[in-house]
């Protein structure tokens, strides 16, 4: 059936347009996808049945000689060996109508896509926390800058200490210490960048 000129609003409407044997296969696809992705939402997209879960999950559609399945390129790549017996493209595969659908394989592909779409983003690396060594504490006290240092935001205080203590050479460490002291005296500089205390609460 040519469905290109028909507008569908639900998957039920889409499936109802086909002969009984094709409807059965479409319902099988729908059922296995729903089972593998119970939290996904059904919709029609690009005039095809689609499932949505944190973005597009998978599509499927009926054609004259096959059922098309669209699990995105990554879904195809991950199961490339098992899908090699079927015709397909970068992000799709064709299951012939005259053969049973590989429902177990479809289920595993859908679960793979669910895992992709629900994967939590990795948290950015947290700043390493540094303890203040005595030589920095003494330098702040000797220069009457302890209060100025304590008034800086926690990230600046931590960055100053880490930056100074990571220096491998004594000369470099002292140079960095002197820069911090100078910036604390000026009050509006941080790591040679303009800093407005009023902007930081």
N, CA, C and O of each residue as an XYZ file, in Angstrom:
804
protein
N       0.827     -1.199      0.000
C       0.000      0.000      0.000
C       0.861      1.248      0.000
O       1.881      1.316      0.685
N       0.440      2.231     -0.773
C       1.151      3.498     -0.822
C       0.613      4.404      0.274
O      -0.507      4.906      0.185
N       1.425      4.609      1.312
C       0.989      5.444      2.437
C       1.545      6.856      2.361
O       1.339      7.650      3.278
N       2.244      7.181      1.283
C       2.895      8.482      1.193
C       1.902      9.632      1.221
O       2.224     10.710      1.721
N       0.682      9.422      0.687
C      -0.280     10.509      0.577
C      -1.311     10.512      1.703
O      -2.258     11.298      1.686
N      -1.118      9.620      2.688
C      -2.058      9.525      3.796
C      -1.397     10.084      5.055
O      -0.259      9.744      5.377
N      -2.118     10.932      5.750
C      -1.589     11.500      6.988
C      -2.145     10.716      8.171
O      -3.360     10.570      8.311
N      -1.259     10.215      9.015
C      -1.670      9.428     10.172
C      -1.407     10.225     11.443
O      -0.443     10.987     11.520
N      -2.262     10.046     12.430
C      -2.060     10.720     13.712
C      -1.708      9.735     14.817
O      -1.194     10.135     15.862
N      -1.978      8.451     14.599
C      -1.645      7.434     15.602
C      -1.078      6.197     14.913
O      -1.245      6.006     13.708
N      -0.417      5.377     15.686
C       0.126      4.127     15.152
C      -1.001      3.182     14.781
O      -0.888      2.431     13.811
N      -2.077      3.209     15.535
C      -3.231      2.362     15.203
C      -3.764      2.688     13.809
O      -4.072      1.789     13.027
N      -3.867      3.969     13.511
C      -4.332      4.376     12.183
C      -3.382      3.890     11.105
O      -3.809      3.421     10.050
N      -2.097      4.005     11.378
C      -1.094      3.565     10.402
C      -1.253      2.073     10.122
O      -1.337      1.664      8.965
N      -1.294      1.268     11.168
C      -1.339     -0.184     11.007
C      -2.632     -0.633     10.330
O      -2.630     -1.596      9.563
N      -3.718      0.052     10.608
C      -5.025     -0.367     10.081
C      -5.114     -0.282      8.560
O      -6.019     -0.869      7.968
N      -4.212      0.422      7.928
C      -4.270      0.608      6.478
C      -3.748     -0.596      5.692
O      -3.896     -0.652      4.472
N      -3.138     -1.560      6.390
C      -2.466     -2.652      5.692
C      -3.276     -3.952      5.733
O      -4.171     -4.108      6.564
N      -2.956     -4.873      4.837
C      -3.607     -6.186      4.830
C      -3.334     -6.934      6.135
O      -2.380     -6.609      6.841
N      -4.150     -7.922      6.461
C      -4.022     -8.636      7.735
C      -2.631     -9.195      8.017
O      -2.147     -9.094      9.144
N      -1.981     -9.781      7.015
C      -0.675    -10.390      7.266
C       0.376     -9.330      7.615
O       1.247     -9.558      8.456
N       0.282     -8.175      6.959
C       1.232     -7.092      7.246
C       0.905     -6.463      8.596
O       1.801     -6.122      9.368
N      -0.391     -6.314      8.871
C      -0.798     -5.770     10.165
C      -0.255     -6.609     11.304
O       0.176     -6.082     12.330
N      -0.277     -7.901     11.120
C       0.219     -8.796     12.166
C       1.696     -8.543     12.454
O       2.111     -8.492     13.611
N       2.478     -8.385     11.398
C       3.914     -8.134     11.585
C       4.156     -6.757     12.220
O       5.031     -6.601     13.071
N       3.380     -5.781     11.800
C       3.530     -4.450     12.393
C       3.172     -4.464     13.879
O       3.826     -3.807     14.689
N       2.136     -5.212     14.225
C       1.749     -5.317     15.630
C       2.820     -6.060     16.436
O       3.051     -5.758     17.607
N       3.467     -7.033     15.794
C       4.559     -7.744     16.458
C       5.717     -6.786     16.743
O       6.296     -6.795     17.829
N       6.039     -5.968     15.754
C       7.106     -4.982     15.942
C       6.742     -4.020     17.072
O       7.556     -3.724     17.946
N       5.521     -3.550     17.032
C       5.062     -2.592     18.042
C       5.129     -3.208     19.439
O       5.592     -2.569     20.384
N       4.669     -4.443     19.563
C       4.618     -5.099     20.866
C       6.010     -5.338     21.428
O       6.245     -5.117     22.616
N       6.937     -5.787     20.586
C       8.274     -6.085     21.087
C       9.015     -4.807     21.464
O       9.811     -4.808     22.403
N       8.762     -3.724     20.747
C       9.385     -2.447     21.083
C       8.836     -1.919     22.408
O       9.590     -1.430     23.250
N       7.515     -2.022     22.585
C       6.904     -1.556     23.829
C       7.410     -2.361     25.028
O       7.609     -1.820     26.115
N       7.611     -3.650     24.810
C       8.106     -4.493     25.901
C       9.546     -4.146     26.253
O       9.924     -4.138     27.425
N      10.345     -3.860     25.232
C      11.755     -3.546     25.451
C      11.949     -2.114     25.943
O      12.950     -1.808     26.591
N      10.995     -1.241     25.637
C      11.101      0.164     26.037
C       9.774      0.624     26.640
O       9.081      1.447     26.042
N       9.414      0.109     27.802
C       8.093      0.405     28.374
C       7.870      1.876     28.704
O       6.724      2.315     28.795
N       8.925      2.633     28.880
C       8.769      4.047     29.230
C       8.744      4.951     27.997
O       8.553      6.161     28.115
N       8.937      4.365     26.825
C       8.954      5.167     25.600
C       7.539      5.598     25.222
O       6.559      4.938     25.565
N       7.459      6.702     24.521
C       6.186      7.252     24.065
C       5.989      6.962     22.590
O       6.901      7.147     21.784
N       4.793      6.505     22.241
C       4.471      6.251     20.835
C       4.099      7.550     20.131
O       3.507      8.447     20.732
N       4.447      7.639     18.872
C       4.029      8.796     18.078
C       4.186      8.451     16.599
O       4.732      7.407     16.242
N       3.705      9.338     15.765
C       3.945      9.246     14.330
C       4.955     10.309     13.973
O       4.761     11.484     14.286
N       6.020      9.917     13.328
C       7.058     10.855     12.918
C       7.507     10.486     11.517
O       7.766      9.319     11.225
N       7.597     11.482     10.657
C       7.904     11.223      9.235
C       6.918     10.212      8.651
O       7.277      9.402      7.797
N       5.664     10.271      9.125
C       4.595      9.384      8.688
C       4.918      7.908      8.937
O       4.468      7.032      8.197
N       5.702      7.645      9.986
C       6.026      6.275     10.378
C       5.770      6.113     11.876
O       5.885      7.081     12.628
N       5.426      4.904     12.315
C       5.357      4.640     13.752
C       6.735      4.870     14.380
O       7.754      4.414     13.860
N       6.744      5.578     15.492
C       8.016      5.904     16.132
C       7.858      5.823     17.644
O       6.756      5.943     18.179
N       8.973      5.618     18.311
C       9.007      5.605     19.764
C      10.020      6.642     20.227
O      11.111      6.761     19.671
N       9.638      7.383     21.251
C      10.439      8.505     21.734
C      10.785      8.300     23.203
O       9.904      8.022     24.017
N      12.062      8.437     23.545
C      12.518      8.341     24.933
C      13.795      9.168     25.063
O      14.873      8.730     24.661
N      13.664     10.351     25.623
C      14.806     11.275     25.683
C      15.370     11.529     24.292
O      16.584     11.606     24.104
N      14.484     11.657     23.335
C      14.877     11.790     21.940
C      14.307     10.629     21.140
O      13.724      9.705     21.706
N      14.475     10.678     19.837
C      13.974      9.602     18.991
C      14.677      8.291     19.333
O      15.902      8.240     19.442
N      13.891      7.245     19.497
C      14.439      5.947     19.880
C      14.545      5.034     18.660
O      15.649      4.718     18.217
N      13.400      4.608     18.112
C      13.372      3.771     16.907
C      12.124      4.098     16.099
O      11.141      4.623     16.622
N      12.189      3.774     14.809
C      11.049      3.877     13.905
C      10.851      2.501     13.253
O      11.765      1.677     13.236
N       9.646      2.265     12.719
C       9.444      1.112     11.849
C       8.350      1.456     10.853
O       7.553      2.365     11.086
N       8.313      0.732      9.745
C       7.336      1.032      8.696
C       7.203     -0.168      7.770
O       8.117     -0.986      7.657
N       6.055     -0.261      7.109
C       5.797     -1.357      6.170
C       5.971     -0.880      4.740
O       5.581      0.232      4.383
N       6.561     -1.740      3.935
C       6.737     -1.465      2.517
C       6.248     -2.676      1.723
O       5.764     -3.646      2.306
N       6.368     -2.625      0.438
C       5.796     -3.659     -0.415
C       6.344     -5.038     -0.106
O       5.605     -6.023     -0.100
N       7.652     -5.108      0.151
C       8.266     -6.417      0.347
C       8.966     -6.578      1.701
O       9.538     -7.631      1.979
N       8.922     -5.551      2.532
C       9.654     -5.665      3.792
C       9.091     -4.738      4.864
O       8.303     -3.832      4.591
N       9.525     -5.001      6.083
C       9.301     -4.104      7.202
C      10.609     -3.356      7.443
O      11.645     -3.977      7.679
N      10.566     -2.054      7.384
C      11.771     -1.270      7.650
C      11.882     -0.959      9.136
O      10.896     -0.610      9.786
N      13.089     -1.090      9.663
C      13.354     -0.823     11.074
C      14.497      0.174     11.151
O      15.536     -0.007     10.517
N      14.295      1.237     11.938
C      15.244      2.352     11.950
C      15.686      2.651     13.392
O      15.061      3.460     14.078
N      16.756      2.003     13.847
C      17.229      2.222     15.213
C      18.417      3.178     15.317
O      19.181      3.130     16.281
N      18.563      4.043     14.317
C      19.684      4.992     14.249
C      20.973      4.245     13.881
O      21.070      3.040     14.111
N      21.948      4.938     13.319
C      23.180      4.268     12.889
C      23.869      3.465     13.980
O      24.408      2.392     13.709
N      23.862      3.968     15.213
C      24.540      3.248     16.295
C      23.868      1.920     16.595
O      24.534      0.942     16.937
N      22.540      1.887     16.466
C      21.825      0.637     16.685
C      22.158     -0.401     15.641
O      22.183     -1.597     15.933
N      22.414      0.048     14.423
C      22.808     -0.866     13.342
C      24.249     -1.334     13.547
O      24.549     -2.521     13.419
N      25.121     -0.404     13.859
C      26.546     -0.729     14.019
C      26.774     -1.737     15.139
O      27.604     -2.637     15.014
N      26.039     -1.582     16.227
C      26.252     -2.448     17.387
C      25.856     -3.896     17.123
O      26.345     -4.806     17.792
N      24.978     -4.113     16.155
C      24.510     -5.472     15.846
C      24.786     -5.809     14.382
O      24.044     -6.560     13.749
N      25.851     -5.245     13.872
C      26.171     -5.363     12.449
C      26.294     -6.809     11.988
O      25.819     -7.164     10.909
N      26.927     -7.639     12.800
C      27.141     -9.035     12.398
C      25.813     -9.781     12.264
O      25.601    -10.502     11.289
N      24.925     -9.612     13.237
C      23.640    -10.307     13.197
C      22.713     -9.746     12.120
O      21.838    -10.457     11.624
N      22.896     -8.493     11.761
C      22.057     -7.863     10.748
C      22.605     -8.027      9.336
O      21.974     -7.607      8.366
N      23.782     -8.640      9.225
C      24.442     -8.730      7.921
C      23.647     -9.549      6.901
O      23.863     -9.413      5.697
N      22.728    -10.398      7.374
C      21.946    -11.225      6.445
C      20.787    -10.452      5.814
O      20.118    -10.947      4.907
N      20.557     -9.225      6.309
C      19.455     -8.417      5.798
C      19.981     -7.221      4.994
O      21.092     -6.742      5.218
N      19.158     -6.758      4.062
C      19.474     -5.530      3.355
C      19.308     -4.363      4.326
O      18.501     -4.416      5.254
N      20.069     -3.338      4.097
C      19.951     -2.195      4.985
C      20.851     -1.061      4.562
O      21.527     -1.127      3.535
N      20.849     -0.024      5.366
C      21.683      1.139      5.124
C      22.306      1.543      6.453
O      22.295      0.771      7.411
N      22.845      2.747      6.506
C      23.580      3.192      7.683
C      22.738      3.153      8.949
O      23.228      2.769     10.011
N      21.474      3.550      8.843
C      20.645      3.598     10.037
C      19.378      2.788      9.930
O      18.432      3.018     10.683
N      19.338      1.829      8.996
C      18.102      1.071      8.798
C      18.390     -0.358      8.379
O      19.494     -0.690      7.947
N      17.357     -1.209      8.518
C      17.458     -2.591      8.085
C      16.094     -3.014      7.550
O      15.060     -2.518      7.999
N      16.100     -3.934      6.587
C      14.864     -4.400      5.959
C      14.616     -5.862      6.329
O      15.443     -6.732      6.055
N      13.469     -6.119      6.954
C      13.076     -7.480      7.293
C      12.038     -7.938      6.266
O      10.944     -7.375      6.218
N      12.350     -8.944      5.443
C      11.429     -9.387      4.386
C      10.077     -9.831      4.941
O      10.004    -10.458      5.998
N       9.014     -9.499      4.220
C       7.671     -9.872      4.660
C       7.414    -11.367      4.581
O       6.544    -11.885      5.281
N       8.169    -12.070      3.730
C       7.927    -13.495      3.569
C       8.724    -14.351      4.560
O       8.773    -15.575      4.435
N       9.355    -13.687      5.556
C      10.100    -14.432      6.575
C       9.690    -13.941      7.968
O       9.258    -12.799      8.123
N       9.824    -14.799      8.968
C       9.479    -14.372     10.333
C      10.356    -13.205     10.781
O      11.532    -13.134     10.422
N       9.802    -12.322     11.540
C      10.575    -11.199     12.070
C      11.541    -11.685     13.152
O      11.168    -12.530     13.967
N      12.765    -11.173     13.177
C      13.727    -11.553     14.230
C      13.432    -10.759     15.508
O      14.173     -9.848     15.875
N      12.345    -11.124     16.168
C      11.854    -10.310     17.280
C      12.830    -10.231     18.447
O      12.924     -9.196     19.107
N      13.552    -11.310     18.705
C      14.536    -11.282     19.789
C      15.633    -10.266     19.476
O      16.066     -9.514     20.349
N      16.073    -10.254     18.222
C      17.102     -9.303     17.809
C      16.576     -7.870     17.895
O      17.279     -6.970     18.355
N      15.339     -7.665     17.452
C      14.736     -6.336     17.539
C      14.684     -5.880     18.994
O      14.992     -4.728     19.298
N      14.301     -6.772     19.878
C      14.219     -6.441     21.294
C      15.571     -6.006     21.841
O      15.667     -5.023     22.576
N      16.606     -6.738     21.478
C      17.943     -6.408     21.986
C      18.440     -5.078     21.423
O      19.115     -4.317     22.117
N      18.107     -4.805     20.170
C      18.498     -3.528     19.573
C      17.787     -2.373     20.269
O      18.393     -1.343     20.562
N      16.494     -2.557     20.529
C      15.731     -1.505     21.212
C      16.294     -1.257     22.606
O      16.442     -0.107     23.016
N      16.605     -2.314     23.330
C      17.169     -2.149     24.670
C      18.520     -1.438     24.615
O      18.856     -0.659     25.506
N      19.277     -1.707     23.580
C      20.548     -1.003     23.382
C      20.301      0.486     23.198
O      21.004      1.320     23.769
N      19.282      0.815     22.382
C      18.970      2.224     22.140
C      18.421      2.895     23.401
O      18.691      4.070     23.649
N      17.655      2.151     24.190
C      17.163      2.697     25.457
C      18.339      3.053     26.365
O      18.369      4.123     26.974
N      19.299      2.144     26.444
C      20.477      2.397     27.274
C      21.225      3.634     26.796
O      21.727      4.416     27.604
N      21.297      3.808     25.476
C      21.962      4.997     24.931
C      21.221      6.272     25.309
O      21.829      7.248     25.748
N      19.911      6.256     25.135
C      19.130      7.474     25.337
C      18.911      7.828     26.804
O      18.548      8.959     27.126
N      19.130      6.871     27.685
C      18.925      7.149     29.105
C      20.232      7.191     29.881
O      20.231      7.304     31.106
N      21.332      7.100     29.172
C      22.630      7.166     29.833
C      22.826      8.542     30.441
O      22.665      9.558     29.765
N      23.170      8.571     31.701
C      23.386      9.840     32.382
C      24.708     10.448     31.934
O      25.711      9.743     31.825
N      24.715     11.748     31.674
C      25.968     12.392     31.272
C      26.983     12.314     32.390
O      26.643     12.386     33.571
N      28.204     12.169     32.006
C      29.262     12.105     33.002
C      29.406     13.469     33.670
O      29.355     14.517     33.026
N      29.583     13.412     34.963
C      29.754     14.666     35.683
C      31.129     15.244     35.378
O      32.105     14.499     35.292
N      31.219     16.547     35.215
C      32.527     17.136     34.971
C      33.444     16.882     36.154
O      32.999     16.785     37.298
N      34.704     16.780     35.865
C      35.664     16.502     36.925
C      35.607     17.588     37.991
O      35.600     18.779     37.679
N      35.566     17.171     39.236
C      35.540     18.126     40.322
C      36.938     18.697     40.542
O      37.943     18.022     40.321
N      36.980     19.948     40.981
C      38.267     20.558     41.274
C      38.919     19.814     42.446
O      38.257     19.457     43.421
N      40.200     19.595     42.329
C      40.929     18.994     43.434
C      41.025     20.009     44.565
O      41.287     21.188     44.331
N      40.814     19.550     45.778
C      40.885     20.447     46.921
C      42.296     20.454     47.482
O      42.910     19.401     47.658
N      42.806     21.647     47.760
C      44.166     21.792     48.247
C      44.175     22.350     49.669
O      43.390     23.238     50.001
N      45.065     21.825     50.499
C      45.259     22.331     51.846
C      46.307     23.439     51.811
O      47.279     23.364     51.060
N      46.102     24.455     52.622
C      47.049     25.576     52.627
C      48.317     25.204     53.393
O      48.248     24.868     54.575
N      49.472     25.260     52.733
C      50.727     24.981     53.434
C      51.119     26.179     54.315
O      50.637     27.296     54.123
N      51.979     25.920     55.255
C      52.373     26.964     56.208
C      53.023     28.158     55.529
O      52.807     29.293     55.953
N      53.814     27.931     54.485
C      54.536     29.063     53.889
C      53.574     30.065     53.247
O      53.861     31.262     53.223
N      52.433     29.592     52.724
C      51.440     30.512     52.168
C      50.696     31.210     53.308
O      50.445     32.414     53.249
N      50.347     30.448     54.342
C      49.652     31.023     55.496
C      50.495     32.120     56.137
O      49.979     33.175     56.504
N      51.805     31.861     56.270
C      52.702     32.841     56.882
C      52.870     34.071     55.994
O      52.932     35.199     56.484
N      52.943     33.838     54.673
C      53.102     34.970     53.753
C      51.887     35.876     53.802
O      52.026     37.098     53.751
N      50.706     35.301     53.899
C      49.480     36.099     54.003
C      49.483     36.916     55.286
O      49.132     38.096     55.278
N      49.881     36.287     56.389
C      49.909     36.992     57.673
C      50.959     38.090     57.681
O      50.706     39.195     58.162
N      52.130     37.789     57.151
C      53.222     38.774     57.136
C      52.872     39.999     56.308
O      53.362     41.096     56.578
N      52.035     39.820     55.313
C      51.669     40.924     54.427
C      50.285     41.506     54.750
O      49.742     42.304     53.986
N      49.729     41.093     55.890
C      48.414     41.565     56.314
C      47.345     41.343     55.222
O      46.495     42.200     54.980
N      47.415     40.190     54.585
C      46.487     39.891     53.488
C      45.587     38.690     53.782
O      44.859     38.229     52.903
N      45.637     38.189     55.007
C      44.810     37.041     55.359
C      43.326     37.349     55.157
O      42.586     36.526     54.618
N      42.897     38.524     55.588
C      41.500     38.892     55.441
C      41.115     39.031     53.974
O      40.026     38.626     53.570
N      42.019     39.608     53.176
C      41.748     39.756     51.739
C      41.629     38.394     51.072
O      40.790     38.184     50.196
N      42.484     37.476     51.505
C      42.437     36.119     50.958
C      41.126     35.436     51.341
O      40.479     34.814     50.499
N      40.735     35.551     52.606
C      39.525     34.889     53.083
C      38.263     35.464     52.429
O      37.236     34.788     52.366
N      38.336     36.708     51.944
C      37.168     37.323     51.310
C      36.966     36.851     49.877
O      35.912     37.075     49.281
N      37.980     36.198     49.333
C      37.853     35.689     47.970
C      36.955     34.448     47.952
O      36.878     33.736     48.953
N      36.267     34.175     46.818
C      35.411     32.979     46.721
C      36.229     31.705     46.935
O      37.426     31.688     46.646
N      35.606     30.647     47.433
C      36.319     29.386     47.684
C      37.096     28.867     46.480
O      38.204     28.354     46.637
N      36.522     28.996     45.260
C      37.224     28.456     44.100
C      38.522     29.208     43.844
O      39.513     28.613     43.420
N      38.522     30.539     44.105
C      39.743     31.319     43.894
C      40.804     30.943     44.917
O      41.973     30.765     44.576
N      40.391     30.823     46.167
C      41.352     30.443     47.210
C      41.975     29.093     46.898
O      43.185     28.913     47.032
N      41.142     28.141     46.481
C      41.640     26.803     46.160
C      42.555     26.829     44.940
O      43.593     26.167     44.913
N      42.155     27.605     43.932
C      42.976     27.691     42.720
C      44.333     28.331     43.008
O      45.354     27.888     42.481
N      44.345     29.365     43.838
C      45.610     30.006     44.191
C      46.557     28.997     44.834
O      47.721     28.891     44.448
N      46.046     28.256     45.819
C      46.905     27.299     46.524
C      47.402     26.207     45.585
O      48.586     25.869     45.590
N      46.500     25.658     44.783
C      46.903     24.603     43.860
C      47.926     25.082     42.853
O      48.902     24.392     42.557
N      47.693     26.268     42.334
C      48.599     26.840     41.321
C      49.987     27.057     41.894
O      50.987     26.770     41.237
N      50.050     27.564     43.122
C      51.351     27.837     43.743
C      52.062     26.537     44.107
O      53.248     26.381     43.815
N      51.361     25.611     44.734
C      52.012     24.390     45.236
C      52.374     23.407     44.130
O      53.211     22.528     44.334
N      51.749     23.547     42.955
C      52.114     22.644     41.858
C      53.436     23.032     41.183
O      53.982     22.255     40.400
N      53.931     24.186     41.475
C      55.200     24.627     40.877
C      56.331     23.703     41.327
O      56.481     23.426     42.517
N      57.113     23.236     40.377
C      58.186     22.291     40.697
C      59.441     23.000     41.187
O      60.188     22.452     41.998
N      59.676     24.211     40.701
C      60.863     24.960     41.097
C      60.528     25.960     42.196
O      59.470     26.589     42.174
N      61.434     26.101     43.152
C      61.229     27.047     44.246
C      61.039     28.459     43.707
O      60.206     29.217     44.203
N      61.823     28.804     42.685
C      61.734     30.139     42.081
C      60.348     30.386     41.486
O      59.772     31.462     41.645
N      59.824     29.370     40.799
C      58.493     29.502     40.195
C      57.425     29.604     41.270
O      56.484     30.390     41.154
N      57.577     28.805     42.317
C      56.604     28.833     43.404
C      56.566     30.209     44.064
O      55.493     30.726     44.376
N      57.741     30.798     44.275
C      57.799     32.118     44.894
C      57.212     33.190     43.976
O      56.542     34.112     44.440
N      57.464     33.065     42.685
C      56.921     34.015     41.719
C      55.396     33.977     41.736
O      54.743     35.020     41.696
N      54.834     32.777     41.795
C      53.376     32.633     41.829
C      52.805     33.152     43.143
O      51.734     33.759     43.164
N      53.516     32.913     44.232
C      53.076     33.425     45.531
C      53.030     34.947     45.511
O      52.080     35.554     46.004
N      54.056     35.555     44.941
C      54.110     37.012     44.859
C      52.973     37.568     43.997
O      52.409     38.621     44.295
N      52.649     36.842     42.927
C      51.542     37.297     42.083
C      50.235     37.267     42.859
O      49.434     38.198     42.777
N      50.022     36.189     43.617
C      48.797     36.113     44.408
C      48.720     37.258     45.410
O      47.669     37.878     45.575
N      49.826     37.534     46.071
C      49.843     38.615     47.053
C      49.539     39.953     46.396
O      48.785     40.760     46.940
N      50.129     40.189     45.222
C      49.880     41.439     44.501
C      48.411     41.558     44.101
O      47.819     42.633     44.204
N      47.824     40.450     43.644
C      46.425     40.476     43.218
C      45.490     40.674     44.401
O      44.443     41.309     44.270
N      45.867     40.129     45.561
C      45.055     40.335     46.754
C      45.128     41.799     47.202
O      44.139     42.355     47.680
N      46.287     42.412     47.046
C      46.424     43.822     47.400
C      45.560     44.701     46.497
O      44.905     45.635     46.959
N      45.572     44.381     45.195
C      44.791     45.181     44.245
C      43.290     44.965     44.452
O      42.490     45.892     44.320
N      42.929     43.726     44.777
C      41.541     43.432     45.109
C      40.621     43.165     43.938
O      39.550     42.587     44.118
N      41.013     43.572     42.745
C      40.124     43.401     41.583
C      40.774     42.595     40.460
O      40.403     42.704     39.291
N      41.748     41.790     40.851
C      42.451     40.950     39.874
C      42.474     39.512     40.386
O      42.669     39.260     41.575
N      42.272     38.581     39.466
C      42.368     37.157     39.795
C      43.022     36.456     38.622
O      42.468     36.410     37.524
N      44.214     35.905     38.861
C      44.963     35.206     37.811
C      45.118     36.096     36.573
O      44.925     35.654     35.440
N      45.474     37.368     36.825
C      45.691     38.359     35.764
C      44.417     38.692     34.989
O      44.481     39.232     33.885
N      43.252     38.365     35.574
C      41.979     38.699     34.955
C      41.219     39.652     35.875
O      41.352     39.597     37.097
N      40.424     40.522     35.263
C      39.619     41.443     36.056
C      38.632     40.662     36.911
O      38.054     39.664     36.479
N      38.460     41.142     38.127
C      37.560     40.461     39.069
C      36.805     41.510     39.858
O      37.411     42.398     40.457
N      35.494     41.412     39.861
C      34.651     42.331     40.618
C      34.017     41.579     41.780
O      33.137     40.746     41.562
N      34.437     41.850     42.996
C      33.876     41.117     44.146
C      32.355     41.186     44.217
O      31.725     40.271     44.748
N      31.758     42.240     43.699
C      30.311     42.397     43.768
C      29.589     41.385     42.881
O      28.409     41.099     43.085
N      30.320     40.838     41.882
C      29.696     39.864     40.975
C      29.633     38.477     41.574
O      28.955     37.601     41.037
N      30.333     38.263     42.682
C      30.380     36.943     43.301
C      29.704     37.020     44.647
O      30.109     37.778     45.528
N      28.666     36.222     44.787
C      27.933     36.220     46.053
C      28.358     35.042     46.900
O      27.853     34.865     48.008
